[in-house]
């Protein structure tokens, strides 16, 4: 499977925004954690940053990870 197919599969499975207290990963959107987004942005990602994460940005993060 090509990388784009893998990325699409992960994004479908992970879905949208989740911030469940039992999830050690914390706030997550499209499978991207707030910590991972912080690294990508070069600053601490806000809750707004993670909730408004666009699929195009998630794809870019997946492709460089």
Buried (B, 14 or more C-beta within 10 A) or exposed (E): EEEEEEBBEBBEEBEEEBBEEEEEBBBBBBBBBBBBBBEBEEEEBBEEBBEEBEEEBBBEBBEEE
